[in-house]
Amino acid sequence: MVADSQLVVSLMVGQRTDDQTLALVQDAHACLRAGHLPAIFTDAFASYESALLEVFGHRYPATGQGRRPVTRWRQGLAYGQVKKSYTGGRVDGVEVRAVHGKAHLEHGLYLLGYTQRNTSVVERHNGTSRLHHQR
């Protein structure tokens, strides 16, 4: 596996809703080459996990009468969350966790030159580092 980029592949402006989140993930998916399973970082907004599952998940057909199709996480798809807590308008703490594909996520970050997950890693990975965009 070789890291392809550290870019933000999609951005949407508007209210944070389930539909907007799904549209964002669909747009990001459309920007990737066919079959590519990226390491994805988001904040802890609840809609991301279900949107990622819907767009990148593997659908298994229904087996048996009255059963519905099942969608599961694809092997190789990595998803990590960064959750910041605030006190008085300042960041009080940061929790970074691998939600799915922990080994793939760790390996991808290693290939990008990072030894641990932290907010600086995610900011650089997403191209949002404050140091990178100084005026």
C-alpha positions as CSV (number, residue, x, y, z in Angstrom):
1,M,0.0,0.0,0.0
2,V,1.3,3.4,-0.9
3,A,-0.3,6.7,0.3
4,D,-1.7,8.5,-2.7
5,S,-2.3,11.9,-1.2
6,Q,-2.9,14.0,1.9
7,L,-5.5,16.1,0.3
8,V,-9.1,17.1,1.2
9,V,-10.9,15.5,-1.7
10,S,-14.3,17.1,-1.0
11,L,-15.8,20.0,0.8
12,M,-19.4,21.2,1.2
13,V,-20.8,24.4,2.6
14,G,-24.1,24.3,4.5
15,Q,-25.8,22.9,7.6
16,R,-24.6,19.7,9.0
17,T,-27.4,17.3,8.3
18,D,-27.5,13.5,7.6
19,D,-28.3,14.3,3.9
20,Q,-25.5,16.8,3.6
21,T,-23.1,14.4,5.1
22,L,-24.1,11.6,2.7
23,A,-23.8,14.0,-0.2
24,L,-20.2,15.0,1.0
25,V,-19.2,11.3,1.3
26,Q,-20.7,10.5,-2.1
27,D,-18.8,13.4,-3.7
28,A,-15.5,12.3,-2.1
29,H,-16.1,8.8,-3.4
30,A,-16.7,10.1,-6.9
31,C,-13.3,11.9,-6.8
32,L,-11.4,8.7,-6.0
33,R,-10.2,6.2,-8.5
34,A,-12.5,3.2,-8.9
35,G,-11.9,0.6,-6.1
36,H,-9.7,2.8,-4.0
37,L,-10.3,2.4,-0.3
38,P,-8.8,5.5,1.5
39,A,-7.9,6.1,5.1
40,I,-10.6,8.6,6.1
41,F,-10.5,11.1,9.0
42,T,-13.5,13.1,10.2
43,D,-14.6,14.8,13.3
44,A,-17.0,12.9,15.6
45,F,-20.2,14.0,13.8
46,A,-22.5,11.0,14.1
47,S,-23.7,10.9,10.5
48,Y,-20.3,10.1,9.0
49,E,-20.1,6.5,10.1
50,S,-23.5,5.6,8.5
51,A,-22.7,7.6,5.3
52,L,-19.3,6.0,4.9
53,L,-20.9,2.6,5.4
54,E,-23.5,3.3,2.7
55,V,-21.1,4.7,0.2
56,F,-18.0,2.6,0.7
57,G,-19.6,-0.6,2.2
58,H,-20.0,-4.0,0.6
59,R,-23.5,-5.1,0.0
60,Y,-24.4,-8.7,0.5
61,P,-27.7,-9.9,-1.1
62,A,-30.5,-11.1,1.1
63,T,-30.5,-14.8,1.8
64,G,-33.7,-16.5,2.7
65,Q,-37.3,-15.3,2.6
66,G,-38.1,-12.0,4.2
67,R,-34.5,-11.1,4.9
68,R,-33.0,-7.7,3.8
69,P,-29.6,-7.2,2.2
70,V,-26.7,-6.5,4.6
71,T,-24.1,-3.9,4.2
72,R,-20.7,-4.3,5.9
73,W,-17.4,-2.4,6.1
74,R,-15.0,-3.3,3.3
75,Q,-11.8,-4.9,4.4
76,G,-9.1,-2.3,3.8
77,L,-11.3,0.7,4.5
78,A,-9.9,2.7,7.4
79,Y,-11.9,5.3,9.3
80,G,-10.6,7.5,12.2
81,Q,-12.3,10.2,14.2
82,V,-10.9,13.3,16.0
83,K,-13.2,14.6,18.8
84,K,-12.2,17.8,20.4
85,S,-13.8,19.0,23.7
86,Y,-14.0,22.7,24.6
87,T,-14.0,24.7,27.8
88,G,-14.6,28.4,27.6
89,G,-14.0,28.5,23.8
90,R,-10.6,26.7,24.1
91,V,-9.7,23.2,23.2
92,D,-9.7,21.3,26.5
93,G,-8.9,17.8,25.2
94,V,-8.6,15.8,22.0
95,E,-9.5,12.2,21.5
96,V,-8.3,10.5,18.4
97,R,-9.6,7.0,17.7
98,A,-9.6,4.4,15.0
99,V,-13.2,3.4,14.3
100,H,-12.7,0.8,11.6
101,G,-9.6,-0.6,10.0
102,K,-7.2,0.2,12.8
103,A,-4.3,-1.7,11.3
104,H,-4.8,-0.2,7.9
105,L,-5.0,3.3,9.4
106,E,-1.8,2.8,11.4
107,H,0.0,1.5,8.4
108,G,-1.2,4.3,6.2
109,L,-0.1,6.9,8.7
110,Y,3.3,5.2,9.0
111,L,3.7,5.3,5.2
112,L,3.0,9.1,5.4
113,G,5.8,9.4,8.0
114,Y,3.8,9.6,11.2
115,T,4.5,7.5,14.2
116,Q,1.3,8.2,16.2
117,R,-2.2,9.5,15.6
118,N,-2.8,13.0,16.9
119,T,-4.5,16.2,15.7
120,S,-1.4,17.5,13.9
121,V,-1.3,14.3,11.9
122,V,-4.9,14.6,11.0
123,E,-4.6,18.4,10.2
124,R,-1.6,17.7,7.9
125,H,-3.3,14.7,6.4
126,N,-6.4,16.8,5.6
127,G,-4.4,19.8,4.5
128,T,-5.8,22.0,7.3
129,S,-2.7,22.6,9.4
130,R,-2.6,26.1,10.9
131,L,1.2,26.1,10.4
132,H,0.8,25.3,6.7
133,H,-1.6,28.2,6.2
134,Q,0.2,31.0,8.1
135,R,-0.2,34.5,6.7
